[in-house]
Amino acid sequence: MSISDVELGTTRLTPNYRIDLRNPGNEQLDRFINANLVSDWSQLTWKTVGKPYEVKTMAKSKQEWEQQNGHMSVKTSWEFFNRSFHEWFVKDVPEELSEAKKKLYKHLARFQVHEVKEALGETARLSLWNYAHRIQDGIWDPRGKRALFQGLDIRKPRILFLGAAEGYEAMQLHAMYPEGEVVMVDYDDFCRTDRFGHFPDSYPFLGANPATGQSQVWHKSQMNIHYLVDDIRNLPFGKEFDIVLSVGLLEHFPDEFKPEVMDWHRKFLKPGGYAVMTTPRVQLRSRLFYTIMADVMNHTYRELMDVRQMGLYVYESGFDILRHGYIKVHNGIVAKPR
Ligand SMILES: C[S@@+](CC[C@H](N)C(=O)[O-])C[C@H]1O[C@@H](n2cnc3c(N)ncnc32)[C@H](O)[C@@H]1O
């Protein structure tokens, strides 16, 4: 029995992240809420729900690059984002936080105003990251994701993950339907080599044992995953996937491109297949998060929306919505092409 099996039903912190092997079905968990805000999507209008909130603060590194080189392409922007965001997942957070505070006190004692400002910023970012990612587990949110993914009527799904980055959600999905296979797609090779490549194999994904139906922990190296470095618009696939998944993709496209993005979720699906999507929620704490973390994360166009706005994009692009709701910091939708 591996250590992870012993830990089923428990949660604990490591220096980089939280391990959470509690099921979303247990009481007192902030489980995925089947929001049921909308019973008839055909009756909902943009006038009622309004448009998403656009995050406008851009990362300093992008602004400086553009001053030197002119407009940064979307792909280059993602390359900046992925390198910058990845650094945060590999941090020993308590250690770095304690170093940042030491620095702050040193500069304070010497009245070094500029250095104090920098150290304050770093301490604020690290404290927020510690809270949002490590303590709250808001970014990976395994319980919320499990609740969103559970109960799909499928045994051995072929899963396509669009804009896969480190691939977290497809690995969670695969753990729950472990007889299937995953194709991850991202056009930034750094995602394959580093974000996914260095994703810790020790991280336990709570899923199922297909032989017994009992809970079982899965690790990256046990999974059937192919990582493809390509532009989603070039993919050679036909309608061959049971699930097309995206996490934080739709909100990076202004409205005129959203129908095309939704089409990516339809064109590779077998008849009866599922589109499973999440986008960040528009809530005060998310706005605060993206403001404080702007230099780390804001290299691309980004919106925050509520689940009714997200659902309306999905519905108007020709999908029926089977499930919609909130997980910790994202909206989640499971849909099928009409
Ligand atoms: C799905 S998101 C993840 C964003 C993150 N969750 C956030 O909150 O900002 C972005 C990923 O999609 C990839 N991507 C964006 N457009 C793409 C395209 N046309 N083809 C392939 N990958 C793309 C980017 O390289 C990036 O790794």
The ligand as an ORCA input file, in Angstrom:
! r2SCAN-3c Opt
* xyz 0 1
  C      -6.018     27.441    -20.860
  S      -5.040     28.673    -20.376
  C      -4.602     28.553    -18.766
  C      -4.690     29.887    -18.144
  C      -4.716     29.954    -16.662
  N      -5.597     28.947    -16.116
  C      -5.099     31.353    -16.236
  O      -5.910     31.471    -15.338
  O      -4.629     32.322    -16.808
  C      -3.793     28.995    -21.297
  C      -2.991     27.938    -22.053
  O      -3.547     27.805    -23.355
  C      -2.505     27.851    -24.308
  N      -3.086     28.342    -25.566
  C      -3.720     29.510    -25.782
  N      -4.110     29.605    -27.065
  C      -3.727     28.454    -27.686
  C      -3.831     27.950    -29.016
  N      -4.421     28.651    -29.985
  N      -3.321     26.733    -29.277
  C      -2.702     26.008    -28.310
  N      -2.567     26.426    -27.046
  C      -3.072     27.635    -26.725
  C      -1.454     28.771    -23.682
  O      -0.150     28.519    -24.164
  C      -1.591     28.480    -22.181
  O      -0.656     27.538    -21.728
*
